[in-house]
Amino acid sequence: MPNKVLASFENSDGSHCVDVFKRDDGSFGFEEFRGESDGAARWQSLSKYGTLMFPSGEAALASAKAHVPWLRQSEIWRYD
């Protein structure tokens, strides 16, 4: 089963996004994607962070902010 995306954040010009997700095993992670305007798929994974594992969504988001400079912004984290 694919990962369940809990939150997706897009940069100001829409060229990159970060998804924070939950895996079937209960761990959390994140990945950065770049926008593809000329291909069939809208987003292509940069395959940098998707294998990192975290105990919570908050921890995954904190790490994403530490690794992805444009994501360093404030927001409220909510998930089920």
Secondary structure as the mmCIF struct_conf table of DSSP 4:
data_model
#
loop_
_struct_conf.conf_type_id
_struct_conf.id
_struct_conf.beg_label_comp_id
_struct_conf.beg_label_asym_id
_struct_conf.beg_label_seq_id
_struct_conf.end_label_comp_id
_struct_conf.end_label_asym_id
_struct_conf.end_label_seq_id
STRN STRN1 LYS A 4 GLU A 10
TURN_TY1_P TURN_TY1_P1 SER A 12 ASP A 13
BEND BEND1 GLY A 14 SER A 15
STRN STRN2 HIS A 16 LYS A 22
TURN_TY1_P TURN_TY1_P2 ASP A 24 ASP A 25
BEND BEND2 GLY A 26 GLY A 26
STRN STRN3 PHE A 28 GLY A 35
BEND BEND3 SER A 37 ARG A 42
STRN STRN4 TRP A 43 SER A 45
BEND BEND4 LYS A 48 TYR A 49
TURN_TY1_P TURN_TY1_P3 GLY A 50 THR A 51
STRN STRN5 PHE A 54 PHE A 54
BEND BEND5 PRO A 55 SER A 56
HELX_RH_AL_P HELX_RH_AL_P1 GLY A 57 HIS A 67
HELX_RH_3T_P HELX_RH_3T_P1 PRO A 69 LEU A 71
#
